[in-house]
Amino acid sequence: MTSTSFSLTDRIVVVTGASSGLGARFATVLADAGANVIAAARRLERLEELRRERPTIHPVACDVTADDAPDLLVRTSLERFGRIDACVNNAGISSGGADRQATLDGFRSVLRVNLEALFAVSQAVSVPMREQGRGSVVNVSSMFGSVASAPVPDAGYVASKSAVNGLTRELAAQWAADGVRVNAIAPGWFPSEMTAELVEDESAQRWFERNCPMRRPGRIDELDGVLLFLASDASSYCTGQVITVDGGWTIR
């Protein structure tokens, strides 16, 4: 394997939840690797900011829970570029606090974004991928797909990410013969809008030192390598895998 295996030159990649945090980072890293990125999110102005910095990022205002969202993403990609080479399902939410996570409505809303929308987008992009005989779907899961989220209670988030791991394996098995690979990245604690209060203050740093084997949260650049690996030909014989990047949290 050579460094060119990680190249995404002229590849077409869809990224959901691309307006901030990990999604914005993923979009820029993929663009820097040579891809044209269909960047989808509800906040179009954030996406426009990314495009000003990276002209190969192409914003699409999109709520992934809308019934027409998957078709919109596929249609946009095919009309502009004629194909889809990879899709990063990054859009996700948490329950938003202990009180919210205890309600059925809160539970359902998390599964709607984190699981149902991810499945719908995956199904939609798989059609052109299977027709062309190649493609990579990268689901963004979480280490909380493998362990409980204590000390922060979030039943919906844990249930949804556990299901994403199972769905990743199932779709990988279904589509492997058609040349479509499906894998997942399971981050630990990384800076994002969702985790800002837990990652950034001084007491949190002391908590990480006590509880994480690597004694710190992740840096946002520490997901770049696994993202490029799964989106590119470097992982051409890898499918159905959930790669955990958590500083050792889940091996404690």
Secondary structure, 3 states (H helix, E strand, C coil): CCHHHHCCCCCEEEEECCCCHHHHHHHHHHHHCCCEEEEEECCHHHHHHHHHHCCCEEEEECCCCCCCHHHHHHHHHHHHHCCCCEEEECCCCCCCCHHHHCCHHHHHHHHHHHHHHHHHHHHHHHHHHHHHCCEEEEEECCHHHCCCCCCCCCHHHHHHHHHHHHHHHHHHHHHHHHCEEEEEEEECCCCCCCCHHHHCCHHHHHHHHHHCCCCCCCCHHHHHHHHHHHHCHHHCCCCCCEEEECCCHHHC
